[in-house]
Every structure is written in C-alpha cells, then in structure tokens.
Amino acid sequence: MGLFGRRKGDAGGRRGSAETPEDDFDQDDLDGDGPGAAGPYDESDAPEDEFARLDLGSVRIPVPEGAQLQVEMDPAGPVRAVHILTQLGQLTLNAYAAPKSGGLWKEVCGELAEQLRADGAKVRSVVGDWGQELAATAGEVQLRFVGVDGPRWMLRGVVAGPQELAEHSASALRELVRNTVVVRGTQPMPVRTPLQIDLPQAIVEHIAAAQQGEQG
C-alpha cells in the first residue's frame, strides 16, 4: 500500500521498527541514522531526483499521488500547518529551529508522550528509522510521531489514521519524512520556533476563491 515511487538508486534497505518499552532504549537506537544520505535533506544537500515536491517555504514535500491538501490557518493569519489527506490517514510535517548541538526531538518526544497521556491516549515508544518514535491510540484513531534532528532544524511528522492501517500509515509517514527537504534559512531564531510555511500562489488563489464563494 505504498504511496510513493522508489527513488533512483534506493535499494530499499530500511530498518524496520520495533516496539520498545519507554526508557528501555539502547543509545544507538535513540540516536538513529539522523539526516543525511537517507533523508530528510537539508537544503544544502537537496537531491536531484524524480520527486515533484510541493514548495512550502520551510519544507519541500513530495505529495503522494491522489492526495488532497488541507490548510490550517492560525487565527492571527499565518499558516499553521498543511495537512496531506491520503487513503491511509492525515499526514502533517512541520519544521522548527533547533540548537546546533541537536537533541531537540528527544526533548519534544518526552513532552509529547506526557501530553498525550494527559489527554487519555495510550502511548508506547517505537524504534524507527531515525531512533525513537511515538505510537498513540486515541479512541478509534492511531497516531504515529516521527522526528529528525538536522543542522539547526528539527523536522516532526505525524500521521493520524484508522487503527487497522496503523503500520501502513507509519510506513507512509516515514517515506514522506525521508524524501522531504528542509529549508532552515540563515537567520537566528529561538529554539523551537516553527519555520514559516509559505503557500504557493495557486493555493493562495484557490483559498481566496473558496472564501469569496462562501461569502457570496
């Protein structure tokens, strides 16, 4: 049930994921592969491949064929997130400013787990391609969180979908993360600042037309 084509030269040798009790990780598993040749990519290392990526300013995302986009606006005006709606669930990627030393995802992961449990979700830790992931069950919805520390940025992805498709949804999220390009920029930013999302002009015009239609 893959949603993406294989990148040229990809031998498909990915690590699988394994459920692991929280706080029972080997340090190598926690560190994971990190960004680089396997992706996600920093703008300076962006590959020349066949993927047509949607340019959202801070991230360039290979949108799966047949997917729909849903834009989430902040009440103050800026774009909060762009959700990718697929047959396997809703996928969302966001990038944040991070320290040069890295390690932000480990902090965020712990905070996410606490918040999810406080909201009544069942949470477990999973070892994935880049180290620790979070899997959570909230009612009938299965959530999977993946994070990668890059050079002065952190990329966080989440997919929300039906429980019976949980593993397929997690694989689709990893593939989306793996083939995303992050554009951090050179300006100084406080750690954890969300990197700005800029919508392509065609999408801006589509939203404006839809809003006018609602008002009419």
GIHUGI-V312605 format. One record per residue. N is the residue number from 1. PHI is phi as a letter, one per 40 degrees, with the letter a starting at -180 (* if undefined). Layout:
n;phi
N;PHI
N;PHI
This chain:
n;phi
1;*
2;c
3;b
4;b
5;c
6;c
7;c
8;d
9;g
10;c
11;c
12;g
13;c
14;c
15;c
16;c
17;b
18;b
19;c
20;b
21;d
22;d
23;g
24;b
25;c
26;c
27;d
28;c
29;c
30;c
31;c
32;g
33;c
34;g
35;c
36;i
37;d
38;c
39;g
40;c
41;b
42;c
43;d
44;c
45;b
46;d
47;c
48;b
49;b
50;c
51;c
52;c
53;c
54;c
55;c
56;b
57;g
58;c
59;b
60;b
61;b
62;c
63;c
64;c
65;c
66;g
67;c
68;b
69;b
70;b
71;c
72;b
73;c
74;c
75;d
76;c
77;h
78;c
79;c
80;c
81;a
82;b
83;c
84;b
85;c
86;b
87;c
88;c
89;h
90;c
91;b
92;b
93;b
94;b
95;b
96;b
97;c
98;b
99;c
100;c
101;c
102;g
103;g
104;c
105;c
106;c
107;c
108;c
109;c
110;c
111;c
112;c
113;d
114;c
115;c
116;c
117;c
118;c
119;c
120;g
121;c
122;c
123;b
124;a
125;c
126;b
127;c
128;b
129;c
130;b
131;h
132;c
133;b
134;b
135;b
136;b
137;b
138;b
139;g
140;c
141;b
142;b
143;b
144;b
145;b
146;b
147;b
148;b
149;c
150;b
151;c
152;g
153;a
154;b
155;b
156;b
157;b
158;a
159;b
160;b
161;a
162;c
163;c
164;c
165;b
166;d
167;c
168;c
169;c
170;c
171;c
172;c
173;c
174;c
175;c
176;c
177;c
178;d
179;b
180;c
181;b
182;b
183;b
184;c
185;g
186;b
187;c
188;c
189;a
190;c
191;d
192;g
193;c
194;c
195;c
196;c
197;c
198;b
199;c
200;d
201;d
202;c
203;c
204;d
205;c
206;c
207;c
208;c
209;c
210;c
211;c
212;c
213;c
214;c
215;c
216;c
